[in-house]
Amino acid sequence: MKKYLLLLMLVSVFSQQAYAYEVYEGSGAKSCGTYLKDLKDTKRGSGQEMPPAYLNSSWVTWFVTATNWHGVRTKRVNTNDMDAFITEYCNENPSDVVHDAALALVYKLEIK
């Protein structure tokens, strides 16, 4: 009985980890390539009322804020520095999604 209980606990832990970082919609689900394209379009003046690059930046800011609310303490950082980090990450990892870049930012900023 103890073996089955231990197995059930392990399966539960690993199944939660497998789905813990899935992002299905919004800026976090965008590819890094799309993030960089949005940034270029905004710099060119796309004429959109709410440029996608602004929404992407806001998503990253709220992601970092949410991780702080959930107990991960991070160093203070301004939006420009966050955007620069995400841009650099996306240039180096174009096949990743924005969520991956934001998570890397949180790991970098985490106070240990």
N, C-alpha and C positions, 0 to 999 in steps of 0.2 A: 504494500500500500504506500509506503514511504517513497518507493522508487517512482510510482505513478504520480504522486503529488509533486515530487521534485521535477519530473519530466514536464508536467503541466505548467509549473512555474517557469521553467526555462523556455518553453514554447511561447508562453505569454510574453515574457520579456523580449525575446527575439522578434516576435511578430509585431510588437509595438515599435521597436526600433526600425523595422523595415518600412513602416508607414509614417514615421515621425516627421520626415522632412519632405514629404510630397507636397508640391504646390501645383494646383491645377488651373488656376486662373490669375489674372492680374499681372502686374509688372514682374512679380517674382517668378512667374512661369515663362517669361520671355527669354529667348536665347541671348547670350552675350552679343552675338552679331546684331540682333535687332536693337538691343540697348545702344550699341555704338552708332547704328544708323539713325536712331531717334535723336541721339546727341548731335550728330552732324546736321540733320534736318532742322533742328531747333536753332543751331548756330547760323544756318543760312536764312532763317526767318521764314518758316513754313506758312505763316499766316494763320495758324490754328489758334483758336481762343485759349485752349489749354494744351500746350505742347506735350507730347508724350514724354520727353526728357524730364519735365517737371514732375509728372506723375511717377516716373521711375524713381526719381530722387526722393520724392515723398514716401514711396513704398519702402525704400531702404531705411529712411529715417524712422518710420514707424516700426519696422522690423527690429531695429536696434533698441528702440524704446520698449517694445514688447518683451524682448529677451531680458531687459532690465527688470521689468515688472514681474517676470517669472523667476527672478532670483540670480540671474547672471549679472554680476557687477562689471561695468565697463568704464574705461577712462572717458572723460569728457572729450568730445570731438565736434568740430563744426561741420556744417553741410558741405562746404567746399572740399574739405579734406576727405569726407566720406565719398563724395562724387569722384574725386581723384583716385581713391583706392579702387572703387568699383570699375572705373574706366581702365586703370592699369591691369586689374585682374581680368577683365573681359578681353583686353588686347592679348593677354598671355594665354587665355583659355576660351577661345571663341565658341567652342561647342558646349560649354557649360551654360547654365541658366543664371539669371540675376540672383535667385535665391542662394545659389552656391557662392556667389561673390559676397553677398550680404553675410552669409554664415562665416566665410573666411574673415570678413571685417570684424565680426563679433569676437572670433577667436583671437584676432590680433589685439583687440582692445580690452579683452577680458583681464580683470584684475585678479591675480592669483594669490 
